[in-house]
Amino acid sequence: MDLAEVEKIIQAQKDKGRFIVELPEEVWDTLTPQEAKILARKFQRGTMVKLPRDEVEFFEWLREEAPEVWEDLWGDVAAEGELYSVGMGLLPEIVAQGFPICDLMFVPNFYFTYKHITPSEGQALLSMILDKVEKGEELSLAERFLYEVQQAPIDLWHFAYLYNVSVEQAKEAVMDLIEGGALRHTPTRDELSDYLIFEDE
């Protein structure tokens, strides 16, 4: 399905007065970040999009494993019946790496980008990790997290889900990196804002 066809799908729903549009799973399977940027620019004003099935499954997992985080994210909108719908402007991030959990108000944020890796301990550890990856050696959970951060922005909960470990295990690994000086932690929205990286950067 090409970009013009996707635009028609979205426009047809908007023409029917729909504020929240839904994309077929085949679109999510093939949409590139660059195409998502074009769609976001064209439709982001006044349009929301329903999250893809894999992200919905992740958030249902999160509801069970970290209900306080789920409530922080979705508690207000759940009561209004608009669950798992987000602004179209986030489409490039969703396509590239999933919906970013980086805007928590009542629970500390554990969202990290390469900007969070410290120039001394963090870069030294990352260099060792990259060497281990090149040699095919096994990484610890903390090393895997730092490797993921270097690849693309990620939050603690998506990491736990991706690696099929408990939230507690993932948090212990992340705290090891923070306490060891390899990662900066920016738990509040205001602190985190300077570290956010979006698809246009």
C-alpha positions in Angstrom: 0.0 0.0 0.0 1.6 3.3 -1.1 1.5 6.6 0.7 -1.3 8.0 -1.4 -3.5 5.1 -0.5 -2.8 5.7 3.2 -3.7 9.3 2.8 -7.0 8.4 1.3 -7.8 6.0 4.1 -7.2 8.8 6.7 -9.0 11.5 4.7 -12.0 9.2 4.2 -12.4 8.8 7.9 -11.9 12.5 8.5 -14.6 13.3 5.9 -17.0 11.2 7.9 -16.3 13.4 10.9 -14.0 11.0 12.7 -11.6 12.7 15.1 -9.7 9.4 15.8 -8.6 7.5 12.7 -7.6 3.9 12.5 -5.0 2.5 10.2 -5.1 -1.1 9.0 -2.4 -3.4 10.4 -1.0 -3.8 6.9 -0.3 -0.1 6.9 1.5 -0.3 10.3 3.5 -3.2 9.0 4.9 -1.3 5.9 4.8 2.4 6.9 8.3 3.9 7.1 9.4 6.7 9.5 9.8 9.1 6.5 6.3 8.3 5.3 5.0 8.8 8.9 6.6 12.2 9.0 4.7 13.2 5.8 1.4 12.0 7.2 2.0 13.7 10.6 2.7 17.0 8.9 -0.4 16.7 6.7 -2.9 15.5 9.3 -1.6 16.3 12.8 -3.9 19.3 13.3 -7.0 18.1 15.0 -6.4 14.4 14.3 -5.6 11.5 16.6 -4.7 7.9 15.6 -5.4 4.6 17.3 -2.3 2.8 18.3 -1.3 -0.3 16.4 -2.2 -3.8 17.7 1.3 -4.5 19.1 1.4 -1.3 21.1 -2.1 -2.0 22.4 -0.9 -5.4 23.5 2.1 -3.8 25.2 -0.1 -1.3 27.1 -2.5 -4.1 28.2 0.6 -5.9 29.6 1.7 -2.6 31.3 -1.8 -2.3 32.9 -1.1 -5.6 34.7 2.7 -5.2 35.4 2.9 -1.5 36.3 -0.7 -0.2 36.9 0.6 3.1 38.4 2.4 3.9 35.1 -0.7 2.8 33.1 -2.9 5.0 35.2 -0.6 8.0 34.8 -0.7 7.6 31.0 -4.3 6.5 30.4 -6.3 7.1 33.5 -7.9 10.3 32.4 -8.8 9.2 28.8 -9.9 5.7 29.9 -12.9 7.3 31.6 -13.8 9.1 28.3 -13.6 5.9 26.2 -10.7 7.1 24.0 -8.2 4.6 25.1 -4.9 4.1 23.2 -5.4 7.0 20.8 -2.7 9.7 20.5 -2.0 12.8 18.5 -1.1 12.2 14.9 2.1 14.2 15.4 3.5 11.2 17.3 3.2 8.9 14.3 6.9 9.0 13.3 7.9 8.0 16.9 5.4 5.2 17.0 6.5 3.8 13.7 10.2 4.1 14.6 10.3 2.8 18.1 6.8 2.6 19.7 4.8 5.2 21.7 7.4 7.0 23.9 6.6 6.9 27.6 8.3 10.2 28.5 5.6 12.4 29.9 4.7 10.8 33.2 3.4 13.3 35.8 2.9 11.2 39.0 5.5 8.4 38.5 9.2 8.9 37.8 10.1 8.8 34.1 12.6 6.2 33.0 13.0 7.2 29.4 16.5 7.5 28.0 18.2 8.7 24.8 21.9 8.7 23.8 22.1 12.1 25.4 21.7 10.4 28.8 24.9 8.4 28.4 27.6 10.1 30.4 30.8 11.1 28.7 33.0 9.3 31.1 31.6 6.1 32.7 28.8 5.8 30.2 31.0 6.0 27.1 33.6 3.7 28.6 31.0 1.1 29.4 29.4 1.5 26.0 32.7 1.0 24.2 33.2 -2.3 26.2 29.6 -3.4 25.3 30.1 -2.7 21.6 33.3 -4.8 21.7 31.4 -7.6 23.4 28.7 -7.4 20.7 31.2 -7.5 17.9 32.8 -10.7 19.5 29.3 -12.3 20.0 29.7 -12.3 23.8 26.6 -12.3 26.0 25.5 -9.1 27.6 24.1 -8.5 31.1 20.7 -7.0 31.4 22.2 -3.6 32.3 24.6 -3.8 29.3 21.7 -4.7 27.0 19.8 -1.6 28.2 22.7 0.7 27.6 23.1 -0.9 24.1 19.4 -0.2 23.4 19.7 3.4 24.5 22.6 3.9 22.2 20.6 2.4 19.3 17.4 4.5 19.8 15.4 6.1 22.7 13.7 3.6 24.9 11.9 3.5 28.2 12.2 1.0 31.0 8.8 -0.6 30.4 9.2 -1.1 26.7 12.6 -2.7 27.5 11.1 -5.1 30.0 8.4 -6.1 27.5 10.9 -6.4 24.7 13.3 -8.7 26.7 10.5 -10.6 28.5 11.8 -9.7 32.0 9.9 -8.3 34.9 9.6 -4.5 35.5 11.5 -5.1 38.7 14.4 -6.8 36.9 14.5 -4.1 34.3 14.5 -1.3 36.9 17.3 -3.0 38.9 19.4 -3.0 35.7 18.7 0.6 34.9 19.4 1.7 38.5 22.8 -0.1 38.3 23.6 2.1 35.3 22.4 5.2 37.0 24.2 4.5 40.3 27.3 3.5 38.4 27.4 6.8 36.7 26.8 5.5 33.2 23.4 7.1 32.7 21.9 10.3 33.8 18.4 10.0 35.2 15.8 12.7 34.4 12.7 11.6 36.3 10.5 14.7 35.9 8.9 16.0 32.6 10.8 19.3 33.0 14.1 17.6 33.5 13.5 15.2 30.6 12.5 17.8 28.1 16.1 18.8 27.3 17.0 15.1 26.4 14.1 14.3 24.1 15.0 13.3 20.6 12.4 13.2 17.9 12.5 11.8 14.4 13.4 15.1 12.7 16.6 15.4 14.8 
